[in-house]
Amino acid sequence: MTHLVIAGVTGVAGLATYRAALADPAVSRITLLTRRVLPDWIAASASASSSSSSSPSSPSSPPPASPSAPPALPETEVVIHPDFGTWPPALAARLAAADALVWAVGVPVWSAPRAAYEALMVACPLAAARAIRDARGEGEGEGEGERRRRLFRFVYLSGLNADPTGRSMQYSAQVKGRVERELAEICGSTAGAAGMRAAAVRPGYFFPPKEHAEARARQRGVLARALDTVQTPLLSAVAPGIYTPLEVLARFVVELGKGRWPERTVFPNVEMRALMEDGAAA
């Protein structure tokens, strides 16, 4: 059974990953890592997606199990940590006890000055990876040996055109490529029992689904929602290489968190979709 940590659950990809994790019977525990108190629409969206198999629940209150009840949702814990740039050892140790961290934190490149953008998009994921690496390399307490023998997966939601070489003319591609490169270096520096592996996922265009109307309205503005009525059908039909169905991305990320494809570290959009279409994650 898998313990999955998700950072960035208020975002489109992060929330979709949470819904996919709730629906996966192999995921026994979910930790939502957030910088502030989660809004009610997160719980509403998650509950709506799981209502067919279990009664609605909030992220912080998993439903009680009973012999006659449907299978319970995974236990969900919410951890509020205001500063993703610093990771106290005690918190790092809690995260290191999981099987994987899905880093789905992100903002549009135009939404912040470069210094603030890079602090969130570069410094924060790298600081988290270093803290988890250090925590996994320390301690001999109860359960430490078993935990350190398991490979920890740091799943990074990157971008379609991410360029680890830094030669791209696109600023966001340089930034995400840099994170990919440095995450691989951090995880590659772990030895033996404290092993970690970075997995970079490079999705194309995706959009919040209409069936989760409140989350869709919170995550994208009126104009973006209007444009998507054209963009999603157009891209899915004529340019599938740059389009990613959100449910495919979410299920794929959960599969990575469960340990699938451990020999690979970078998953471009086309290859990710091919793996899913081939039934590799069925």
Secondary structure by P-SEA (a helix, b strand, c coil): cbbbbbcccccaaaaaaaaaaaacccccbbbbbbcccccaaaaaaaaaaaccccccccccccccccccccccccbbbbbbbcccccccaaaaaaaaaccbbbcccccccccccaaaaaaaacaaaaaaaaaaaaaaacccccaaaaaaabbbbbccccccccccccccccaaaaaaaaaaaaaaaaaaaccccbbbbbbbbbbcbbbbbccaaaaaaaaccaaaaaaaacaaaaaacccccccccaaaaaaaaaaaaaccccccccccaaaaaaaaaacccc
